[in-house]
Amino acid sequence: MKNLSTKNRLIRRKQKRFPLVSVVMPVYNAEKYVGEAIESILRQTYKRFELIIVDDESTDGSSEIIKSYKRKHRTKIQIIKTQRNLNGGGDMCANLGIERARGKYIARMDADDIAVPQRLEKQVEFLERNRRVFLVGSNAYAINKRGNTIGEKLEPTKLTDIYSSYATFHPIIHPTAMLRRVFRGVYFSYQIRYSANNDYYTFFKLLCKGYIFVNLPEKLIYYRIHDKNDTFVNIKEKFLNTLKIRVNMVTRFNYKPSIRDIILNVAQGVIILSLPESIIRNLYLVAKGIVRPKTLNIPPILSRFIVRSSV
């Protein structure tokens, strides 16, 4: 018993040397999935974390589900309840969680996704070894609303490829992102400038300022595709936001798109602004490699375009 007790003390002492990770999870009306999302964080192999859940005035059963987990894991879970629905694509809510965070690293998590057990461990190990890297994301499995795997989301892994990709799409799968809470003496928060897409704006701006982003090739979350994904709500408005952001980066932060990038942006605009949002959603799924064009009966001319760009 004495040897076992000594071993346990050594384990606890070693764990205290690991950096704390603050997992920030905005929640709005996610009663179908939020339990699985919370469970996936609680099952992480990396144990030095706090889970900060920001309940954005949910009107379904999400609040009760969150509270039930809080009762079981009082020291591990914090709940922030907004006084009104912020409706900012999750980034305004995330800022509330980040303000409360104590960790060296911030890990974003969505209420409808599932993290693989090694997610935090792998990302912390990478950031600890690579002190110049600000943000590390990963690839992802794609699942449907029933949790069945339907494909994968693959993004560029190298900084140069990530930088060039920002001209036409967002190459960071947001709920895979882990970043440094303080970097270059500055505390991180999302800059809220648009009705949505503020993560795209914030990350793009930091990238233009020389911050280093990397995506791990491993698939570290199960990214859920369903009708209420924030990505698929008000698609045309969000695309116009992305165009404004891209122009902003070119004119104010010296981002240099290629001629090909400019042509792709024009083509994206024509397609997105002229087609119904239901079709745009299908184009997105094909462009991200989640499903094949034949599965959704996408016309060949669109198939050839979307395999080289993203909505």
WORA-V889344 format. One record per residue. N is the residue number from 1. PHI is phi in degrees with one decimal (999 if undefined). D_CENTER is the distance of its C-alpha to the mean C-alpha in Angstrom with 1 decimal. Layout:
n->N phi->PHI d_center->D_CENTER
n->N phi->PHI d_center->D_CENTER
This chain:
n->1 phi->999 d_center->44.8
n->2 phi->-65.0 d_center->45.1
n->3 phi->-64.4 d_center->43.4
n->4 phi->-63.4 d_center->40.5
n->5 phi->-63.7 d_center->40.1
n->6 phi->-62.2 d_center->40.1
n->7 phi->-62.1 d_center->37.5
n->8 phi->-63.7 d_center->35.2
n->9 phi->-65.6 d_center->35.8
n->10 phi->-65.2 d_center->34.9
n->11 phi->-64.0 d_center->31.6
n->12 phi->-63.9 d_center->30.7
n->13 phi->-64.7 d_center->31.8
n->14 phi->-65.2 d_center->29.7
n->15 phi->-64.1 d_center->26.6
n->16 phi->-67.2 d_center->27.2
n->17 phi->-78.8 d_center->27.0
n->18 phi->-73.2 d_center->23.4
n->19 phi->-68.8 d_center->20.9
n->20 phi->-76.2 d_center->19.4
n->21 phi->-110.7 d_center->15.6
n->22 phi->-101.2 d_center->14.3
n->23 phi->-89.0 d_center->11.6
n->24 phi->-109.7 d_center->10.6
n->25 phi->-127.0 d_center->10.1
n->26 phi->-71.4 d_center->11.1
n->27 phi->-134.6 d_center->13.4
n->28 phi->-142.8 d_center->15.5
n->29 phi->48.1 d_center->18.0
n->30 phi->-121.7 d_center->16.2
n->31 phi->-58.8 d_center->19.4
n->32 phi->-70.5 d_center->19.2
n->33 phi->-125.1 d_center->16.1
n->34 phi->-63.1 d_center->15.4
n->35 phi->-61.6 d_center->18.1
n->36 phi->-63.7 d_center->16.7
n->37 phi->-63.2 d_center->13.3
n->38 phi->-63.1 d_center->15.4
n->39 phi->-56.9 d_center->17.8
n->40 phi->-66.3 d_center->15.3
n->41 phi->-77.2 d_center->14.6
n->42 phi->-63.8 d_center->18.3
n->43 phi->-90.9 d_center->19.2
n->44 phi->-62.9 d_center->17.5
n->45 phi->-69.9 d_center->20.1
n->46 phi->-87.8 d_center->19.2
n->47 phi->-99.8 d_center->20.8
n->48 phi->-87.4 d_center->20.6
n->49 phi->-141.2 d_center->17.7
n->50 phi->-122.6 d_center->17.7
n->51 phi->-108.3 d_center->15.5
n->52 phi->-107.4 d_center->15.3
n->53 phi->-103.7 d_center->14.9
n->54 phi->-106.6 d_center->15.3
n->55 phi->-87.1 d_center->17.3
n->56 phi->-86.3 d_center->17.3
n->57 phi->55.4 d_center->20.9
n->58 phi->-61.9 d_center->20.3
n->59 phi->-111.7 d_center->23.5
n->60 phi->-100.3 d_center->23.2
n->61 phi->-89.9 d_center->23.5
n->62 phi->-58.2 d_center->20.1
n->63 phi->-60.1 d_center->21.8
n->64 phi->-68.1 d_center->24.5
n->65 phi->-62.9 d_center->22.2
n->66 phi->-61.8 d_center->20.3
n->67 phi->-62.4 d_center->23.7
n->68 phi->-64.3 d_center->25.1
n->69 phi->-72.8 d_center->22.6
n->70 phi->-61.7 d_center->23.3
n->71 phi->-62.9 d_center->27.0
n->72 phi->-84.2 d_center->26.6
n->73 phi->-134.1 d_center->24.3
n->74 phi->-63.2 d_center->25.6
n->75 phi->-85.3 d_center->24.9
n->76 phi->-99.2 d_center->21.4
n->77 phi->-116.1 d_center->19.9
n->78 phi->-113.3 d_center->20.0
n->79 phi->-120.5 d_center->19.8
n->80 phi->-114.3 d_center->19.5
n->81 phi->-109.1 d_center->21.0
n->82 phi->-72.3 d_center->20.9
n->83 phi->-82.1 d_center->24.3
n->84 phi->-150.0 d_center->23.2
n->85 phi->-71.1 d_center->20.4
n->86 phi->-80.5 d_center->18.3
n->87 phi->49.2 d_center->16.8
n->88 phi->-118.6 d_center->14.4
n->89 phi->68.4 d_center->11.3
n->90 phi->92.8 d_center->10.1
n->91 phi->-73.7 d_center->10.3
n->92 phi->-64.3 d_center->14.0
n->93 phi->-65.4 d_center->13.6
n->94 phi->-59.2 d_center->11.1
n->95 phi->-60.7 d_center->13.9
n->96 phi->-62.7 d_center->16.4
n->97 phi->-67.7 d_center->14.7
n->98 phi->-65.6 d_center->14.4
n->99 phi->-61.0 d_center->18.1
n->100 phi->-86.0 d_center->19.1
n->101 phi->-67.0 d_center->17.3
n->102 phi->-113.6 d_center->19.8
n->103 phi->-76.9 d_center->17.9
n->104 phi->-70.0 d_center->18.1
n->105 phi->-120.5 d_center->14.4
n->106 phi->-108.3 d_center->11.4
n->107 phi->-111.9 d_center->8.8
n->108 phi->-80.6 d_center->5.9
n->109 phi->-148.0 d_center->6.4
n->110 phi->-99.3 d_center->7.1
n->111 phi->-76.5 d_center->10.8
n->112 phi->-113.4 d_center->11.4
n->113 phi->-107.9 d_center->9.8
n->114 phi->-130.8 d_center->11.8
n->115 phi->-86.8 d_center->11.3
n->116 phi->-70.6 d_center->14.2
n->117 phi->-58.6 d_center->16.8
n->118 phi->-92.9 d_center->16.6
n->119 phi->-55.1 d_center->12.9
n->120 phi->-62.6 d_center->13.6
n->121 phi->-58.7 d_center->17.0
n->122 phi->-65.6 d_center->16.1
n->123 phi->-73.3 d_center->13.6
n->124 phi->-63.7 d_center->16.1
n->125 phi->-57.5 d_center->18.9
n->126 phi->-66.0 d_center->17.5
n->127 phi->-67.5 d_center->17.0
n->128 phi->-67.0 d_center->20.4
n->129 phi->-83.2 d_center->22.0
n->130 phi->-123.7 d_center->20.5
n->131 phi->-69.8 d_center->21.2
n->132 phi->-85.3 d_center->20.7
n->133 phi->-81.8 d_center->17.1
n->134 phi->-86.3 d_center->14.8
n->135 phi->-135.1 d_center->11.3
n->136 phi->-127.1 d_center->10.7
n->137 phi->-112.5 d_center->8.0
n->138 phi->-159.8 d_center->9.5
n->139 phi->-83.5 d_center->10.6
n->140 phi->-152.2 d_center->10.4
n->141 phi->-79.8 d_center->13.2
n->142 phi->-105.8 d_center->13.3
n->143 phi->-126.0 d_center->15.2
n->144 phi->-92.9 d_center->17.1
n->145 phi->-65.8 d_center->17.9
n->146 phi->-89.8 d_center->20.4
n->147 phi->91.8 d_center->18.2
n->148 phi->-81.2 d_center->20.0
n->149 phi->-71.7 d_center->18.4
n->150 phi->-118.5 d_center->18.9
n->151 phi->168.0 d_center->17.5
n->152 phi->-149.1 d_center->14.8
n->153 phi->-113.9 d_center->12.0
n->154 phi->-114.9 d_center->13.3
n->155 phi->-123.5 d_center->12.3
n->156 phi->-60.8 d_center->14.8
n->157 phi->-101.9 d_center->15.1
n->158 phi->-93.0 d_center->17.6
n->159 phi->-57.4 d_center->17.3
n->160 phi->-62.3 d_center->19.9
n->161 phi->-72.3 d_center->18.3
n->162 phi->-63.7 d_center->14.9
n->163 phi->-58.9 d_center->17.1
n->164 phi->-69.2 d_center->19.1
n->165 phi->-69.4 d_center->16.3
n->166 phi->-61.3 d_center->15.0
n->167 phi->-67.5 d_center->18.3
n->168 phi->-127.7 d_center->17.6
n->169 phi->-162.0 d_center->13.9
n->170 phi->-93.5 d_center->10.3
n->171 phi->-86.1 d_center->10.3
n->172 phi->-110.6 d_center->6.9
n->173 phi->-74.6 d_center->4.6
n->174 phi->-52.7 d_center->1.6
n->175 phi->-71.6 d_center->2.4
n->176 phi->-97.6 d_center->4.8
n->177 phi->-73.0 d_center->5.3
n->178 phi->-124.0 d_center->8.8
n->179 phi->-138.8 d_center->11.0
n->180 phi->-82.2 d_center->14.6
n->181 phi->-64.3 d_center->15.5
n->182 phi->-125.5 d_center->18.6
n->183 phi->-144.5 d_center->19.1
n->184 phi->55.7 d_center->22.4
n->185 phi->77.1 d_center->23.6
n->186 phi->-117.3 d_center->21.0
n->187 phi->-76.5 d_center->18.8
n->188 phi->-77.7 d_center->15.2
n->189 phi->-156.2 d_center->14.2
n->190 phi->-74.0 d_center->12.6
n->191 phi->-88.6 d_center->15.5
n->192 phi->-93.2 d_center->16.2
n->193 phi->-123.8 d_center->18.3
n->194 phi->-129.6 d_center->17.5
n->195 phi->-67.3 d_center->17.4
n->196 phi->-160.6 d_center->13.8
n->197 phi->69.4 d_center->11.6
n->198 phi->-72.2 d_center->11.9
n->199 phi->-66.4 d_center->8.6
n->200 phi->-61.6 d_center->10.2
n->201 phi->-62.0 d_center->13.5
n->202 phi->-63.9 d_center->12.7
n->203 phi->-66.8 d_center->11.2
n->204 phi->-59.4 d_center->13.9
n->205 phi->-62.3 d_center->16.5
n->206 phi->-63.8 d_center->15.9
n->207 phi->-60.9 d_center->16.0
n->208 phi->-65.5 d_center->19.3
n->209 phi->-87.7 d_center->20.6
n->210 phi->98.6 d_center->20.4
n->211 phi->-69.8 d_center->17.4
n->212 phi->-99.9 d_center->16.6
n->213 phi->-113.4 d_center->13.3
n->214 phi->-140.8 d_center->13.4
n->215 phi->-110.6 d_center->11.7
n->216 phi->-72.8 d_center->13.5
n->217 phi->-70.9 d_center->15.3
n->218 phi->-68.6 d_center->15.0
n->219 phi->-92.9 d_center->12.9
n->220 phi->-107.2 d_center->11.4
n->221 phi->-139.6 d_center->9.8
n->222 phi->-101.6 d_center->11.4
n->223 phi->-90.8 d_center->9.4
n->224 phi->-88.2 d_center->11.8
n->225 phi->-104.4 d_center->13.5
n->226 phi->-155.0 d_center->15.8
n->227 phi->-63.6 d_center->17.7
n->228 phi->-101.3 d_center->15.9
n->229 phi->-51.7 d_center->12.3
n->230 phi->-58.1 d_center->11.4
n->231 phi->-59.2 d_center->11.2
n->232 phi->-99.2 d_center->14.9
n->233 phi->-104.2 d_center->16.4
n->234 phi->53.7 d_center->18.5
n->235 phi->-59.3 d_center->17.5
n->236 phi->-67.1 d_center->20.4
n->237 phi->-61.8 d_center->19.8
n->238 phi->-68.2 d_center->16.2
n->239 phi->-65.5 d_center->17.7
n->240 phi->-61.9 d_center->20.4
n->241 phi->-59.7 d_center->17.9
n->242 phi->-63.5 d_center->16.4
n->243 phi->-63.0 d_center->20.1
n->244 phi->-60.8 d_center->21.0
n->245 phi->-64.6 d_center->18.2
n->246 phi->-63.3 d_center->19.4
n->247 phi->-62.7 d_center->23.0
n->248 phi->-59.1 d_center->22.2
n->249 phi->-66.3 d_center->20.9
n->250 phi->-70.5 d_center->24.0
n->251 phi->-80.6 d_center->26.5
n->252 phi->-110.4 d_center->25.4
n->253 phi->-123.7 d_center->23.5
n->254 phi->62.0 d_center->25.4
n->255 phi->-73.1 d_center->22.8
n->256 phi->-119.4 d_center->24.9
n->257 phi->-75.1 d_center->24.0
n->258 phi->-82.1 d_center->26.4
n->259 phi->-58.7 d_center->28.8
n->260 phi->-60.7 d_center->26.9
n->261 phi->-61.3 d_center->23.7
n->262 phi->-62.9 d_center->25.8
n->263 phi->-62.6 d_center->27.4
n->264 phi->-64.0 d_center->24.1
n->265 phi->-64.2 d_center->22.9
n->266 phi->-63.9 d_center->26.3
n->267 phi->-64.1 d_center->26.1
n->268 phi->-58.3 d_center->22.6
n->269 phi->-60.5 d_center->24.1
n->270 phi->-61.3 d_center->27.2
n->271 phi->-67.1 d_center->25.5
n->272 phi->-69.2 d_center->22.9
n->273 phi->-79.5 d_center->25.4
n->274 phi->-106.3 d_center->28.2
n->275 phi->-108.8 d_center->26.7
n->276 phi->-63.1 d_center->25.9
n->277 phi->-64.6 d_center->22.3
n->278 phi->-62.7 d_center->22.9
n->279 phi->-74.3 d_center->23.7
n->280 phi->-60.3 d_center->20.9
n->281 phi->-58.1 d_center->18.5
n->282 phi->-64.7 d_center->20.4
n->283 phi->-61.7 d_center->20.3
n->284 phi->-60.3 d_center->16.6
n->285 phi->-61.7 d_center->16.7
n->286 phi->-72.6 d_center->19.4
n->287 phi->-60.1 d_center->17.9
n->288 phi->-84.6 d_center->14.8
n->289 phi->77.2 d_center->17.4
n->290 phi->-75.3 d_center->16.5
n->291 phi->-131.5 d_center->20.1
n->292 phi->-90.8 d_center->23.3
n->293 phi->-55.4 d_center->25.1
n->294 phi->-63.6 d_center->28.1
n->295 phi->-61.3 d_center->26.4
n->296 phi->-109.1 d_center->25.8
n->297 phi->55.3 d_center->29.0
n->298 phi->-75.1 d_center->27.4
n->299 phi->-55.6 d_center->30.4
n->300 phi->-54.8 d_center->31.0
n->301 phi->-65.1 d_center->30.8
n->302 phi->-73.8 d_center->27.3
n->303 phi->-58.0 d_center->26.3
n->304 phi->-66.0 d_center->27.6
n->305 phi->-75.4 d_center->25.6
n->306 phi->-73.2 d_center->22.2
n->307 phi->-71.3 d_center->22.2
n->308 phi->-111.3 d_center->22.3
n->309 phi->-148.2 d_center->19.8
n->310 phi->-135.3 d_center->16.8
n->311 phi->-68.3 d_center->16.7
